[in-house]
Amino acid sequence: MFFPILTLTLCLTTAFVHEHFRETSLAPDPSQDPIYNVNAWVKQLQLQRCALVAVGLKNFAIFVEDEILEANATKVHRMYFLGLCQQEVLEQWKFCSTRLAKKRKYKCRFRLKDGRFQPRVHRRFCDFKVMVKNKDCKCAPTIFGDNMIKVKGFPTCYIPPLPSSLCKYNTCGLNQCTPVTVDESVHTVNCTCKGKNSTLNPFCEHPKDKTSRFPAVRSVWSKWEHTTSESRHSASGKKLSAATCINKYTERGGLDCLGPGTGCCPRNEKNCTCETFEDKGVLKVQRIIYPENDTNNDDDIEDDDDDEDDLDEDIKLEENPEEETTVPTTEDLEKEEVVKGFQKDAADEFRNATNASMEQIHFAIENMSRNVNLHPPQSVK
């Protein structure tokens, strides 16, 4: 069965060209879990862009979005449902890392002012490493009497059955809504919007709403490079690569690179890990491809120093007397008494011999002193 893989095409200026990831993908792997389980998929996602769509009274449906530029320069949007949440909870959430939130404050938080008209759709950055740690949404209340269930792998809720419930509360506004399941795993909607620019507004939102605009992405990933620790992993067959987020306008380190998501690891590599991290204010990504017969990946994750072994710590542990203690037996005690007695006799003999030797030495010194005083040195002729 062929499962479509969605890709993101990153556009660069002609003055600044990098070799980038072959693809950045959000497409999940197939799953047959009856509970809406996005756990394994979400773990593969990093910084992305999400849409918060109003459904019901102060409740929002959250979708992670993929914007694809096709060969004919047409933009195509794909959305994946992450769950439902209340406005009061979302306003307490963190959507980005601390550094990115300082630079892109408006697109890294969700705040709605009371007493004014609010658009249906709001778009924000969403860093999944940050968002999975947010406060859980309230699944106990109902939306117009419909019970909600906790989503597995993300702090949101959903209304069964999926995907049909996605169109129940005007996700597409007053336009036609069609529920869709992608790769037998996640769910989404297709909105049939009216108007000329309907393809640019996947939820049929008003095109002039500032809050519904996609967060601008100003950076792109560099090409994969081998790190200095590559030799350490080569002996075991592990392949370690890294890439850096580069601002395509300043050519300096950036923080707003999307993904690489499920496109980080090659499709034919099943034993592969990918993780993003910030280093001195720059976003980076590290990828480790393990041999097929290597299933223990914890040594690279839990190692406290990639360049040093814990040899000194091992020696200290071996020399710790509290870790190796033995209880003496009766035979050991008898041997100890014999050894002590032997040592005492030997010490007495040594002391007597030393005293006798000292007397002989004193006598010799006196004779030598007497001779020196009586016989002055002869003059040299």
C-alpha positions, 0 to 999 in steps of 0.5 A: 500500500502506498502512503503519501509522504508530504514534503515542505519545499523551502525557498531561498534567495538567489544570493544565499543557497544551501543544500538542505534536507531532502524533505521535511515531512509531517506525515505519520506512520499508519496506526490501528490504535482505537484510541486517538494515539499521536504519541509516536508521531508527535515525538518525531516533530519539532518546531512547526506551525499550528492553527487554532480553530474556534469550535463551540464556546471558547473551545478550539481545535488544534491542527498542525499545518504543512504548507507545500509549494508544488512544481507549478508554484501552487501552495497546497495546505495539509492539516493534521488534527491534534485535539480540542482544548479550552481557551483558558488553558491555551492562554497558559500554554507555552508554544515556543522555546524561551529564546524564540518566544522573546524574538517572536512574542506575538506568534509564540503565545495565545491571548485573546482580548475580551469584549471584541470580535475574534476571528475563527482561526489563529496561527502560531508557532508550535514547538512540540518539545515544549508543547507536550509539557503543557498543562492538560486540557479539561476533558471532563466538561462537555461541548454541547453535551458531547463527552471528551476523551484524552488524546494519547501523546498530547495534552488535548481531548477529542470527541468520538467518533473520529473523524466525523466529529471534526465537522460537527462544530463548524471547523470550516465555518459555514462552508462544506466540511469533509472529515478525512483519515490520513494513513489510517493514523491521524485525522483532518478535514477538507473545507470546500471554501467559496471565493477566489482565494479559497485554496490559500485559506484551508479553514475558509478563514478571512484572508485579511485577519492578521492572527490567522496568517502563517508565522513567517519562517526566516531561516532554513536548515544547512546541509548535513555535516559530520560532527567531531564525535563521528570517529567515536561512533564509527567503530560501532557502526553509528553514523552521527550527523548535524545541521544548523539553522541559518537565517537566509537573510543574515546568513547567521544562526537562526531559531525558526527552522521548521522540522525536520519532522518525520523527514529527518531520518532516511525512509529506509533507516528504521533505527534512527533518532533525531533531536533538535537543541539550542546551542548558544542561541542557535537551533541545531539538529542531530541525527544518529543512525544505528546499525540494524543489530543495535537496539540499545540507543540509551548510551548516547542519550544518557552519556554525560559527556560525549568526548570523555569516558567515565574512567576516573569515576570507575576507579573511585568506585573500585577503590571505595572500601565501603563497597567491598567488606569481608568478615574475618574467620577464626582461622584468619584471626589465628594467622593474624596472631602468629604474624603479629608474634613473628613481627614482635620477635623480629623487631626485638632482634633488630633493636638488639642488633642495632644497639650493638652496632651503635656501640661499635660505631661510637668506638670506631669514631673515638679511635678515628678522632684520636688518630686525626688529632695525633697525626697531622697531615704530611706536607707535600714535597 
